[in-house]
């Protein structure tokens, strides 16, 4: 309420100065407000002002899929910090994850320098989500990851390329998440298509194609060769603008 009042009554420049001045205090206040709500992602999302609730409606699905990890020493990597080029803005979802996973290490990458938003158990790397060498360096430092969330550029080509690069770095039993899959249908900037719904290089069609691999052992074509994804994806869950891919040995 106070934030909305200040935003309405101050110039953008003055509001930004006030926000920067009080940002550390706001973080501490939010940490106090979240006491007793550690296992409720909907409430944590509201407290930390993550766009995963409100603007989107992802937190109920995240709670459903991530609950089993909550008190484990997991490593989570989120692509995209938020706040665009402003080095002081963003990190809302990272703080939410830090609270939800009290034993977890939270990592993130962003094309802009967001190092000022780092804190205990949150480390941020600067680089592109489609830079092979950069991602290799990041995953060498983090070690195996249990959760990867792509909330980055949302460009179809980028999302698919990042999945190809990072899914092999995911630990067995881990979950890979792709957000904002609506860009599969948005041609401008994102490379989607609302007319040719069978366009093969959209996010949705790439992951829909992987569903056949869940049943690869039933394919009777003697020349069919199982792919890495066939043998290492055990389930794929589609929601409105959101996909969860579970990694495991698909050998049943």
VENMO-V477792 format. One line per field, one symbol per residue. phi: phi as a letter, one per 30 degrees, with the letter a starting at -180 (. if undefined). A space follows every 10 residues. Layout:
phi = ???
//
This chain:
phi = .dddddddcc deddeddddd dceddddddd ddddeicecc deddddddhd ddbjdcbded dddedcedce ccddbcccdj cjihdddccj iddddddedd cdcdcccaba dcdcddcdae ibbbcclddc cedddddddd ddieccbbbc bcdideeddd dddddceddd ddjdbcbcch dddeccddic idacccdced cceddddddd ddddcedcdc ddcdcdcede dbccabccbd iabccccldc bd
//
